[in-house]
Each structure stands twice: as structure tokens, then as C-alpha cells.
């Protein structure tokens, strides 16, 4: 686990090799293993492998150009319906944990991945909901670009002692 945590990097260039459905399923299992408030598991995942859909996303999401090379994308969505949730509003944290689990599993599987933020940008949320025909209560939090890496990056040491406070600020 620690190896994947420290090795994980945003990979934006991919080979033309397709990611197998078995590997995609492993990524989704990792996402669904994330913790969630009250074990509500408010997440839904939209797996995209349709080239036309992947190519549409950069038209409204300016940081998603790597999707034009990606084999797949996984859109992590949360159910925002307060009538179904005991812990309203925690879907953002829950789906963020699911997103991070997928990124770590991608690293473990020697796949490249990037977390592309969607929520709370209303423009991106609306455009993605329309593109994917998402129900009203389903809110896209993130898009994860997935592919076989065509680039490598070394580990990044982001440890910063000035960010640590004990007991009080």
C-alpha cells in the first residue's frame, strides 16, 4: 500500500493499448472498498470506453485533453438525494475516498491515471450530466482518466514539516 501511495503520479500520456475489462473491474472494486459516512456508499460509477464520448469531454473540461489518448474514463458520481441519505452532504468525502482508491489501485496495476475535478464547478457538472444522461440526483464529482502509461514519473516527496501542527495551531 505504501508503495502505491508514494509512487502514484498523474499520468497524462497513454499508449494505444486498451485496458482490459478485468482491470477496470478491479479499479471499481477498489473504489467501492472506500470508507463512507454511515456506510451509505452513495457512489455510482460511469465507465466510459466510447471514443466519441471521451472526445467530447475536453470540449467543456479544459484540463482533460489526455482523454483523447485514454483507453477509459471512470466518472465517480454521488447520489445527492437527501431523502436517501442519513448523512447529507458527506457524499463528496465518500466519493473522494473512492476516487483516491481507484487512483491507488491503478498505480498498483501499473496503469496511468489522472483525477479530473468536476464538482463543484456548475458548468462542468451540468455539461457532464447532459453528456452522460445522469439522473437529477446523481452528481459527478470526478473523472478518472485510465490508460497504459506512455510516460513515467518518479516519486514526489511532498512531505512538508511546516504543514504540521501539534495540539493547536
Secondary structure as the mmCIF struct_conf table of DSSP 4:
data_model
#
loop_
_struct_conf.conf_type_id
_struct_conf.id
_struct_conf.beg_label_comp_id
_struct_conf.beg_label_asym_id
_struct_conf.beg_label_seq_id
_struct_conf.end_label_comp_id
_struct_conf.end_label_asym_id
_struct_conf.end_label_seq_id
HELX_RH_AL_P HELX_RH_AL_P1 UNK A 2 UNK A 7
STRN STRN1 UNK A 10 UNK A 10
STRN STRN2 UNK A 14 UNK A 14
BEND BEND1 UNK A 16 UNK A 16
HELX_LH_PP_P HELX_LH_PP_P1 UNK A 17 UNK A 20
HELX_RH_AL_P HELX_RH_AL_P2 UNK A 21 UNK A 32
TURN_TY1_P TURN_TY1_P1 UNK A 33 UNK A 33
BEND BEND2 UNK A 34 UNK A 34
HELX_RH_3T_P HELX_RH_3T_P1 UNK A 37 UNK A 39
STRN STRN3 UNK A 43 UNK A 48
HELX_RH_AL_P HELX_RH_AL_P3 UNK A 51 UNK A 57
TURN_TY1_P TURN_TY1_P2 UNK A 58 UNK A 60
TURN_TY1_P TURN_TY1_P3 UNK A 62 UNK A 63
HELX_RH_3T_P HELX_RH_3T_P2 UNK A 65 UNK A 68
TURN_TY1_P TURN_TY1_P4 UNK A 69 UNK A 69
BEND BEND3 UNK A 71 UNK A 71
STRN STRN4 UNK A 72 UNK A 79
TURN_TY1_P TURN_TY1_P5 UNK A 82 UNK A 84
BEND BEND4 UNK A 86 UNK A 87
TURN_TY1_P TURN_TY1_P6 UNK A 88 UNK A 90
HELX_RH_AL_P HELX_RH_AL_P4 UNK A 91 UNK A 108
TURN_TY1_P TURN_TY1_P7 UNK A 109 UNK A 110
STRN STRN5 UNK A 112 UNK A 117
TURN_TY1_P TURN_TY1_P8 UNK A 119 UNK A 120
HELX_RH_AL_P HELX_RH_AL_P5 UNK A 122 UNK A 132
TURN_TY1_P TURN_TY1_P9 UNK A 133 UNK A 133
TURN_TY1_P TURN_TY1_P10 UNK A 136 UNK A 137
STRN STRN6 UNK A 138 UNK A 147
STRN STRN7 UNK A 149 UNK A 149
BEND BEND5 UNK A 150 UNK A 150
HELX_RH_3T_P HELX_RH_3T_P3 UNK A 161 UNK A 163
BEND BEND6 UNK A 166 UNK A 167
#
